[in-house]
Amino acid sequence: MSKIIDSISDIISFYDVFILDQWGVMHDGYKGYDYAINSVEKLIRENKKLIIISNSSKRKISSIGRLKSLGFDKNHFIEVMTSGEMIWKELTTSIQNYGNNLKHCFHIFDSSKEDGSEFRDGLEKFNFVTNINEANFILACAPFENTEPLDYIPLLKDALVMNLVMFCANPDFITIEKKNNKNMFCMGTIADLYEHMGGKVVILGKPSEEIYTESCKNIEDLNKSKIVAIGDSLDHDILGANNFKIDSVLISTGIHKDLFKNGLEIGLYKIKNSKKWNFTPTYICQNFSI
């Protein structure tokens, strides 16, 4: 039974560990929300443990490095984990689990971004190819510049014929474009398309349980009834929390804002009666405020 709350203050006494999503919860891509910065500081004063779990294709060191410019103190978080970090670790330590001699990588990334190719640092054992027909696996980080999901169909058809496994570093379906506040597709949309075509996809970010387990591994005497996840995506934050068997808070002003344009109660009704989702958040709140 989902409950609508006014702020995180309504539930602060129920939990010891707060798992936070970044974009749409803590910041807008440019700067941290003032209310989120205040909430983090309040939770720290209350001796709560804070963890960031992000479906970012970037390495965790990149996310940690950005916290100061966004207005947050990195020392307030006992762990910062990204889906990109999970995939990078999998490629460096466990690639052999997915087949023999997987050395030739077709890398999907945005070359117009200055950090687009930085993900390859530490992956020098792989040969990065520009022709899908020369590859024996795919690393999907971010959409190529100026592309739409349908543009990937020919590439995915070739990959399917060769039975290539796709490692998806960002499982999100959509994100909010910083410039115009509109939703734009992420790599998770392409991975989902490939999977529906019959392709093999590896996802270790939200909603997979693995990223939660990794993020909480240093918490002694882990009590899941004392953990709550706060995020703005039903498909990733809320389903991920359900998979990890912890409570969740859905932020209504994020990527699902259109669901709630007529009020939180109506938005909740739509979720409960949707064929798309067979799960609900524990709580719904307008934003990550205290």
BELMO-V918319 format. One line per field, one symbol per residue. phi: phi as a letter, one per 30 degrees, with the letter a starting at -180 (. if undefined). A space follows every 50 residues. Layout:
phi: ???
This chain:
phi: .dbdbdadedbeddbcbcccdcdiccacjcaddeddddddddddddidcc bcbbdcddddddddddedddjccdddcdabbcdddddeddddcbeddckd hdbcccccacddddcecdedejcddccdcccedccbaccccbeedhbbed dceeddddddedhddcccdbdddbbcdddbicdbdcdddddddddddjdd bcbbcdcddedddddcdcddhdcddccbccaccddbddddddddibdbbc ddccdceddcdckdddddddddcdddccbbddbbbdadbb
